[in-house]
Amino acid sequence: IDVGTGMTPLVKAERLGRRLGLKNLYLKNDAVNMPTLSFKDRVVSVALTRARELGFTTVSCASTGNLANSTAAIAAHAGLDCVIFIPADLEAGKVLGSLIYNPIVMAVEGNYDQVNRLCAEVADRYGWGFVNINLRPYYAEGSKTLAYEVVEQLGWQLPDQVVIPLASGSLYTKIYKGFQEFVKVGLVAEKPVTFHGAQAQGCAPIAQAFREGRDFVTPVKPNTIAKSIAIGNPADGIYALEIARKTGGQIATATDPEIIAGIKLLAETEGIFTETAGGTTIAVLKHLAEAGHLDPEAVTVAYITGNGLKTQEAVQAQVGHPLLISPKLESFEQALERARTLERLDWQEASV
């Protein structure tokens, strides 16, 4: 089922790299993926292609937003009936981004893990094709395309180090698998790639297990603005731990204010407006660089997985307001001087 998904830009992030002291920083920008502006379009394209092959006529998902948008859109394109399940407190942009495709939307009073448990019961009772339950093996394979494309866009070579957001852990583990597959079939020379993971501090079960040296993940109750990665009981968490440790990587966290700062930093340096998952990635990228966990000379790829237009509430109070002026040159010049004075004061405060 082809709706134009994939081959998103790999952006050489010169300005952000200078801010962070990274000379060869690249951003894999799935904030412009098709059709719904997140990496989930990849996994759903694969899952629904297989669902149609297997004869499913109704497809569904449990979602924190992006997966719901993708499932609804691609099901509409494929002519499949669609029922999606989301937490009732989801961001308005993501709710609208599903409703526009006219699926049946169930807003569940509970967190994602509760939504997912309900969906497992529904899948068993009704026999629908749930992309992240009974179709999960196919859905998960779609994430490997983020590895394949980066290899090709880097001139058929592996990066040296990557930073990837962690929710269920599936994306992280499948990018690793994608790199390994290209090595096995001889499309790229083998070399070590260090895998770093990023979680929101308010939902960080994998990071907690990593920090404490555990080989198991203890579920947590999510409490973060980064709803798209707020999975308290990650299905692939133990595999993410294994990959981080064997590649010499770190799994680190960012607070909600740091996530917002990450969104703003990416926007003002590279012109990319990402959602909270991407803000988490940038905030953790900054932490890792400052702590010396990243080689400043190495080829670094950070994965930006979704578009900020979906989560505008997260930054709305942090970006200021337009300057109201009358249609006169004098009014404009006065406002411009005020703006530049405030900008100078902000820079002085930041330097202190």
Beta strands, then each sheet from edge to edge (+ up, - down):
strand 1: 10-12
strand 2: 24-29
strand 3: 58-62
strand 4: 81-87
strand 5: 104-108
strand 6: 129-130
strand 7: 161-165
strand 8: 194-200
strand 9: 251-254
strand 10: 299-304
sheet 1: 1+ 2- 10- 7- 8- 9-
sheet 2: 5+ 4+ 3+ 6+
end
